[in-house]
Every structure is written in C-alpha cells, then in structure tokens.
Amino acid sequence: MPATAGKSRTGHILNGDHYRLREILDFFAERDGDVEARIALRAKHLSSLEAYLQIAKLCLSYGRADEALRWAEDGLWLFEDDRPDERLVFFAVELLTTAGRDADAEAHLWRAFEKAPSLELYRRLCKTGGVAARDRAVSRLQSRLAGEKSSKWHYPAELLIGILIEEKRFDLAWANTREHGASDGLKERLARASEATHPREALTIYAERVNRLAEFGGNDAYAEAAALIGHMAGLRGASEHAAYLADVKTRFGRKRNFMKLLA
C-alpha cells in the first residue's frame, strides 16, 4: 500500500551517492525478483509527482495494476495543490478506464483541467465524457476568459481558440480572436482553417502577414509574400484583388526584388 505520511516533501537533498547506491540495490532486487524491495527503495523518497509516477509504473510492469493505481492516486492527492503532472493524471485515468471506473477517470481529468487547462486534457475529456464534456470545457474556458482578466494563467485565449479551431467552430473562434486577441501564428492557423467559410477574416490576416514579410525583407520573405498574395487572389474577385495588388506595389515599390516577383 502507498505510504504517504511524512514522505511527500521531506526537504532532504539527495546526492549522487544516494542514487548510485539505490541503483545497485535495485539491480540486485531486480535480479532476485524481489518486487517488494524495489518498491520499498522508491517509497523512501516520494518528494515529487515524478516519484509517484515511477513507482506506479514499476507496479504496473509487474502486473500489479491495483497497486499502481493506488500509488498514482496517492500522488495526485498529496500534490493536489500543485500544478498537475499530466503524465501521472493520464496514467491514473488509463487504469481507471480499464477498470470500468469512467466517472472517477473523468473526475481526475476535470480537476487537472480546472487547475491547468491544456489541449491534451481537453481531448481526453472529450474522449471520456463526450459532447457534454466538450461543451462544459469550452464554456469553462470562456467564463475564465471573461472573469479573470488579471489571471496568472498566461494567454488563456490561445487555448480556447485552438480548441475552437479543432472543433471547426469558426464563428466563435473569430469572435474570441477579435475580443481577446491571439498570437500571429494562431491567427494565421485560424485563417487557413476557415478561409472557405470566413474569407474576409482570412484575407485580413493574410494581408498582415504580407506586410510583415515585405517589411522584414530578404528574398525568402519576398517569395513567401508573393505566394501568399497569389493564394489570396482565389478568395476574392479579380477587380478587388487588382486594387489590393496595386496598393502593395505602391507601399513597397522600393523593394525591387519583391516587385519583380509580383510582376
């Protein structure tokens, strides 16, 4: 059984000699098939989520799934105030799902998602909880954006918009981009994904990209900008594109190599 008291955060700094000795003892324990000794060696110093993950994996490697799950859940409980380790969360979730405990698996995923949401946690929630989990996760992220303007959670809109792109909910993705902003890379990703349904928004993002490339300069940048301009021609009428191209030539006319590509 997992032993937790006084072993989660001892404060002791372990030096190289300790690890070398443990490796030697573990070698002999493995050679002798002494599973209990191998577990006990690792149970002496449980100062991190990583330590719980390693001992849980060891138990599972010997076919001791129930014990592996107890160690994993023990670590998640002891470090519940810390940022979750997704590896340990997913390890526990897989074992719970295999055991038919889907509700418990989903509960672990939600606790981790509430603390530190991520795209992979979202995907696992959707896999476990279906459409209801998907909608709840999106709603939670939307609420968090609206209510935590000064949150320590950096760039919360990036995750939400990325999820909405994945779900092809482009109207909502563009609405959040306009309201909360997004990185240039994410906006370009959204533009590419939705140009068939939202050509105006995509053209705006592409035009910004062309400007950055032309201002940056260099033949590679010019070639990319020219190719992008060519792609933009397919998203609007000929006369409108001709007017845009004329404007680009006026603004960047001194960049002769760029002008040659546009010609």
RAZIKA-V307790 format. One record per backbone hydrogen bond with DSSP energy under -0.5 kcal/mol. CO is the residue of the C=O (numbers start at 1). NH is the residue of the N-H. E is the energy in kcal/mol with one decimal. If there is no record, write none. Layout:
co = {CO,CO}
nh = {NH,NH}
e = {E,E}
This chain:
co = {2,4,7,12,15,16,17,18,19,20,21,22,23,24,25,26,27,28,29,30,33,34,35,36,37,38,39,40,41,42,45,48,49,50,51,52,53,54,55,56,57,58,59,59,60,63,64,65,66,67,68,69,70,71,72,73,74,75,77,79,84,85,85,86,87,88,89,90,91,92,93,94,95,96,97,100,101,102,103,104,105,106,107,108,109,110,111,112,118,119,120,121,122,123,124,125,126,129,129,130,131,132,133,134,135,136,137,138,139,140,141,142,143,144,148,152,153,155,155,156,157,158,159,160,161,162,163,164,165,168,169,170,171,172,173,174,175,176,176,177,183,184,185,186,187,188,189,190,191,194,194,198,199,200,201,202,203,204,205,206,207,208,209,210,211,212,213,218,219,220,221,222,223,224,225,226,227,228,229,231,232,233,237,238,239,240,241,242,243,244,245,246,247,248,250,252,254,255,256,257,258,259}
nh = {4,7,46,14,19,20,21,22,23,24,25,26,27,28,29,30,31,32,34,33,35,38,39,40,41,42,43,44,44,45,47,52,53,54,55,56,57,58,59,60,61,62,62,64,63,65,68,69,70,71,72,73,74,75,76,77,78,79,80,82,86,88,89,90,91,92,93,94,95,96,97,98,99,101,100,102,105,106,107,108,109,110,111,112,113,114,115,116,122,123,124,125,126,127,128,129,130,132,133,134,135,136,137,138,139,140,141,142,143,144,145,146,147,148,151,154,156,158,159,160,161,162,163,164,165,166,167,169,168,170,173,174,175,176,177,178,179,180,181,181,187,188,189,190,191,192,193,194,195,197,198,202,203,204,205,206,207,208,209,210,211,212,213,214,215,216,217,222,223,224,225,226,227,228,229,230,231,232,233,234,235,236,241,242,243,244,245,246,247,248,249,250,251,252,253,255,256,259,260,261,262,263}
e = {-0.6,-2.1,-1.0,-0.6,-1.4,-2.4,-2.4,-2.5,-2.3,-1.9,-2.6,-2.7,-2.0,-1.9,-2.3,-2.7,-2.3,-2.1,-2.9,-0.9,-1.4,-1.7,-2.4,-2.6,-2.2,-1.3,-2.1,-0.8,-0.5,-0.9,-0.7,-1.3,-2.2,-2.4,-1.9,-2.1,-2.5,-2.0,-2.1,-2.2,-2.2,-0.8,-0.9,-2.5,-2.3,-1.1,-2.4,-2.5,-1.9,-2.2,-2.3,-2.8,-2.1,-2.2,-2.2,-2.2,-2.6,-2.0,-1.3,-1.7,-0.8,-0.6,-2.2,-3.1,-1.9,-2.4,-2.6,-2.5,-1.8,-2.5,-2.7,-2.3,-1.7,-3.1,-1.6,-0.9,-2.1,-2.6,-1.9,-1.9,-1.9,-2.5,-2.2,-2.1,-2.6,-2.6,-1.4,-2.9,-2.1,-2.4,-2.2,-2.4,-2.4,-2.1,-2.3,-3.9,-1.8,-0.6,-0.7,-2.0,-2.7,-2.1,-2.6,-2.3,-2.4,-2.5,-2.3,-2.4,-2.5,-2.2,-2.2,-1.9,-2.3,-1.6,-1.7,-0.8,-0.6,-0.9,-0.8,-1.6,-3.0,-2.3,-2.4,-2.5,-2.3,-2.1,-2.1,-2.7,-1.4,-1.1,-2.0,-2.8,-2.0,-2.3,-1.9,-2.5,-2.0,-2.9,-0.6,-1.6,-2.4,-2.3,-2.0,-2.5,-2.5,-2.4,-2.1,-1.9,-0.9,-0.9,-3.3,-2.2,-2.8,-1.8,-1.8,-2.7,-2.5,-1.8,-2.0,-2.6,-2.2,-2.1,-2.5,-2.7,-2.4,-2.2,-2.2,-2.6,-2.5,-2.2,-2.5,-2.7,-2.2,-2.3,-2.4,-2.0,-2.0,-2.3,-1.1,-1.4,-2.0,-0.9,-2.2,-2.4,-1.9,-1.9,-2.8,-2.2,-1.8,-2.3,-2.2,-1.8,-2.4,-2.3,-0.5,-2.0,-1.5,-2.2,-2.2,-1.4,-1.9,-2.0}
